[in-house]
Amino acid sequence: MKNDMDELKIVYDQDADVLYVTRGKPEYTDYVEYADDIILRLHPDTKQLVGFTLIDFSQHFANKESHIALPFSADFHMHGELPITSTN
């Protein structure tokens, strides 16, 4: 069964050029400034990572060779079946 913490929310604010990535329902968090333009958001009680904010998002990907190394890993899981068929 899927719960709110299973959902990954990605929001881009074009006016501010900020990308927000949140696991679960967005709420008040503690934060750590990992770099000048990367903020890690932590659950206030458990200190578990629940999201991150990437400032000046478009500048990070100004050319096709750009990439960002973040200090965490992620596991991806499907909820249900894919609505597409194989093209092989």
C-alpha positions in Angstrom: 0.0 0.0 0.0 1.3 3.4 -1.0 1.7 6.1 1.7 2.5 9.9 1.4 6.2 9.2 2.1 6.3 7.0 -1.1 5.5 10.0 -3.4 8.3 12.0 -4.9 7.2 15.6 -5.7 9.3 17.7 -8.1 8.5 21.4 -8.5 10.3 23.9 -10.6 9.8 27.6 -9.9 10.9 29.2 -13.2 10.7 32.8 -11.8 13.1 32.0 -9.0 15.0 29.3 -11.0 14.7 26.9 -8.1 14.0 23.2 -8.2 12.3 21.6 -5.1 12.3 17.8 -4.7 10.4 16.4 -1.7 9.6 12.9 -0.6 6.2 12.8 1.0 4.0 15.7 2.0 5.8 19.0 2.0 5.9 20.4 5.6 8.2 22.3 7.9 11.7 20.9 7.9 15.1 21.5 9.3 17.8 22.2 6.7 21.5 22.0 6.0 23.2 24.1 3.5 25.3 21.5 1.6 26.7 24.0 -0.9 26.0 27.6 -1.9 23.2 26.4 -4.1 22.1 23.1 -2.6 19.9 22.9 0.5 19.1 19.5 2.1 15.8 19.3 3.9 15.6 17.1 7.0 12.6 15.8 9.0 12.7 17.8 12.3 12.3 14.8 14.6 14.1 11.9 12.8 16.7 14.1 10.8 16.0 11.8 7.8 16.5 13.4 4.4 13.0 14.3 3.0 14.1 16.6 0.2 16.4 19.1 -1.3 16.3 22.5 -3.0 18.6 23.4 -5.9 19.1 27.1 -6.4 20.0 28.5 -9.8 18.8 25.3 -11.4 19.1 26.2 -15.1 22.7 27.4 -14.6 23.7 23.9 -13.5 22.5 22.5 -16.8 23.7 25.3 -19.1 25.5 22.8 -21.3 24.8 19.1 -22.1 27.9 17.9 -20.2 26.6 19.3 -16.9 25.9 17.2 -13.9 25.4 17.5 -10.1 26.7 15.1 -7.4 24.4 15.0 -4.4 25.4 13.4 -1.1 22.7 10.7 -1.1 21.3 7.9 -3.1 17.7 6.9 -4.0 15.8 3.7 -4.6 13.0 3.9 -7.1 9.9 1.6 -6.9 6.9 1.4 -9.1 3.4 1.7 -7.7 1.4 -0.6 -9.9 2.2 -1.5 -13.5 3.5 0.6 -16.3 0.8 1.7 -18.7 3.0 1.0 -21.7 4.1 -2.0 -23.7 7.6 -3.0 -24.6 8.9 -1.8 -28.0 11.4 -4.7 -28.4 
